[in-house]
Amino acid sequence: MHTSFAYGLLIQSELPLAQPVLDAGTPDIVVRFGSLGQAVTEPERGNRISIDLPLGVKLLIRDGCEVTIDAPAETDRAVLRAYVLGAAMAFVLRQRGALVLHASCVARGDEAAIAFLGGSGWGKSTLASAFHRQGYRLITDDVMAIGLDASSPQVIPSFPEVKLLPDAMAAIGSGSDELQLHSLSHKQIQRLESRFDRGPVPLKHLFVLQAGEVNRIHPLPRAKAFPELIQHSRATKILTDPTFRLQHFHQCSCLAKAVPMAYLQRPRSLEQLPQLIDFIESYLTNLTNL
């Protein structure tokens, strides 16, 4: 078994996942290969989620602590890794009570974090990597888990990697290590071993990414922030349990009340990333000084 650490959880897995750590005791999550048979046809419940994925891959996530992988023997292990750290982990975190958003997140020094929400290809990872090159800490990429039990919303760090297309990788600069995400994707993994902490970080601001001709930020009132959080939530579409949905709506409402949100419009230009970072930093400084 391989042992790794992500989202504040110790993971033991038959499939290598995040960077290995020394065995630190009883695992929070166990990932195994197994035959699911008819399990995927059973009714979905909040504590038992089955997923059908491309290439004949099936995942079963139970009680926020167990993931079973049923896949053809020839399946690329890098594809399975991406499925487990993406789709499966989003459901694991959801079952453990976290609000899980489609977002990437960074923080500067000891300051609270800022996060960028958006769908695949919207530039979340590119922005996170660009901020990291400017001295920010990476908190998470793509799957952002938020705990709402503390006095303020806390982002739970994932693991020190971002996924970038080759042109973004070339524009931003390579990390300490990079490799192809998997055989079905053009993206590459950039590993960022420096400036990554495991402790939760308070969330300062949320930006919803939008395309635009110039850099512009439009603050969102709570009435519009709530549906944006619903839209950019992960691990929700196949969960129909009323208790889960009520909890999810409550979490999004609490986050919309606690953390400022804004639309961030910007040109889709890699060359303008430094100006965009300056623009965002200036906006946040002005908010602090108000």
N, C-alpha and C positions, 0 to 999 in steps of 0.2 A: 504494500500500500504506500502511496505517496502522501505526504503531509504538507499542507500549505495553509496560509492564513489570508483571509479576505473578509471585508465587511464586519470585522470584529469577531469572526468565527473561525474556529479551528476545523479544517476540512481534511478528512482522510479519504483518499480516492484511488481506485484501481487505474484511473486515467490521470496522467500528469496534468495539473491545472496551473495555478499560480506558482510563483517562485517557492522552492521547497524550504521548509523550516524544520528544526529539530522537533521530534515528537514531544508535545507539551502536555500530554495527558489525554483525558477522555475527549473525543472529537464532538463538535457540535453538529457536524454534517458528515454523513458517510455516502460516498458515490460508488456504486457498483455496476458491473455488467450483469444482465440477467434476462431471462425470457419472460415477457409480460403476458403472452398468450392473449386472452380475451380481456385483460385489465383495461385496455383503452376504450372498451365499449361500455364500461360501467358508468353510472351517473356521476357527474362531477360534484364534488363537495369541496368546501373551503380547505379541508385538511388533506385532500387527495385529488391531485390534478394530473391528468394524462394529456400528453401533447403528441400529435403526429407531425413529423417534420420531413423535409425532402430526403431523398436517398433511402427511404424505408426506415428512417430512424424514429424510434418511439422513446419518450421519456415519461417516467412516473415520479411525481414529487409528492412526498407524504410527510405531513406534520412538521414541515419546516426543518427536517433533520435527515431526510433520506431521499436520495435520487437514484433511480434505477434506469440504466441505459440499455435499450434493446436495439441493436443495430447489426446489419450484415457484417460479416467478418472483414470484408475488404474495405469498409468505410474508412476514409482518411481520418486519422486520430485528431488532426488539427481542426477538422470540421466538428467533431464531437466536442472538443475542448471549447470551441466558440459557442456551441449550443448550450453546454452546461453553464459556462460563465455568463451567458446572455439570458436566454429564455428561462432555463431552469433556475438560475440564481435569482432572477426577478420574482419568480413564484415562491421560492424558499423565503426570501425576505418579506414578501407579502404575507405569507403564512405566519411569520414571526411578528407581524404587527407593524412593520415599517410601511411608510408611504413610499412608493417606488416610481420615480419619474424618468422620462426619456431625456436625460440631461447630462452635461459634463460640468465639472466644478473645480475651481482653483481658489487659493487663498494666498495672501502676501504676509509673510512673517507670522506674527501671532494674531493677525486681524481675522475677523469673521470672513466667511467664504462668499464668493459670488458664483452663480451658476447660469448656464445657457441651455434653454429648452428648445427642442426642435426635433423633427423627424430625421430619418436617415438621409445623409447627404446635405444637411442644412449647414454644416460647418462647425458643429459643437466641438468635435475633437480637434479640429484645426485651431480653433480659438484657444482651447485649453493648452495645447502644445505650445502655441505662440506665447501665451502668458507664462508658461513654465520657462521658456527661454529668456524671459525678462526677469527671472528670479522668483516667480510664484511657486507655491507648492501645488502639486497635483493632488486633488482629493478623490475624484472618480471620473471615469469616462463612460458615457453612454447609459449606464445603469446607475442612477443616483438614489440611494436609500436615505430616507429622512426619518429620524426618531422624533416623536412629538411628546415624549413623556417628561422632558426636562422643562425648565422655565422658558426656554426659547428653542425653536427647531434646530436640531443637530444633524449635520450631514455625516454619514458613516463612511469612512474611507474604504475604497475597494482594494485595488492592487496597482502597482506603479507601471501601467501600460496605457497607451492611447493607440487607436487604430486610424491610420491615415492613408489617403491615396498617394501614389508615388509623386505627383506634382507638389502636393502639400509637404510631403516629407523632404523633398529637395529644396523647397522654398524656406522651410523653417530650420532645417539642419537636423542631422541624425542624432539620436540619443546614444547611449552606451551600447545598445544592441538593437538590431532590427531584423525582421524576417517576415515572410509572407504570412498573412492571417491564416488562410487555408486555400485549397485548390479551387474552390468555387468563388473566390473573391479576389479583386484586384488590390484590396487594401493590404497594408503592411502594419506590423506591430512595432511600435517604438517603445522601448523599455526605458523608464526614467527612474533609475535607482536613487538619484539624489533628490532631496527635498520632497520626501514622502513620509508622512507620519500615520500611525495607526489609530490615533485617538480621534473621537468625534469632534467636529468643528461647528460652531454656531453659524447659521446661514444669515447673511447680511442683505443680499439682493438677488432677485431672479430676473433674467432677461429672456424674452421670447424672441427668437431670431426671425427676421424677415428680410427679404431682398429689397434693395432701394438704390437710388442713384447716388445718394450722399449719406454720410453717417448722420443718423438722427435717432433720438430716444424720445418715446412717448410714454409717460407714466400711465399705468393702468389703474382705474378705480377697482375696488373689490368686486363689484358686480361683474366686471369683465375678467378679472383675474381668476375667479373660481372656474368658469368654463374652460379657460386655457389650461389650468391644472388638470381638469378632468380629461381634456383632449390629449395631454402629453403624459398621462399616467401609463405605467407599464403593468403587465400582469393583471389586466382587468377584463378583457374581452370574453374569455370563456368562463369567467366566474359569475354565476347567476344567483348565488345564494343571497337572500335579502339581507341577512345580518352583515355579510361582507360588504355589500353595496352601501348600506347605511354607514358602516364604519368608514368606508372610503370617502363618501361624500362629506362626512364630518371632518376627516383629516384634511381634505382639500380646503374646506371652509376655514378651519383653524389656521392653515398655512397662509391662505389669502389674507387673513386678518393680521397675521404676525409679521410677515415679510413683504417689503415693497416689491412690486413687479412693474416691468415696463417692456414695451416693444422696442427691440433694437433693430433698426433698419440700417443696412450697410451694403455697399457694392460687393459682389462676389469676386474680389480681386485679392490674390495672394500678395501682390506687391504692396497693397495698402494696409496690410496687417499692422505694421508699426503705428501708423496714424490712427487706426481703429483702437488699438490698445490705449494710446494717449487720450483719445476721445472718451473712452469708458472711464479711465482713471480720473479725468477732469470732472466728469459728471458725478462720480461718486464722492470726490472731494468737495464739490459744491453742495451736495446733499448733506454731508457731515457738517459743513460750516453754517448751514441754515439755522 
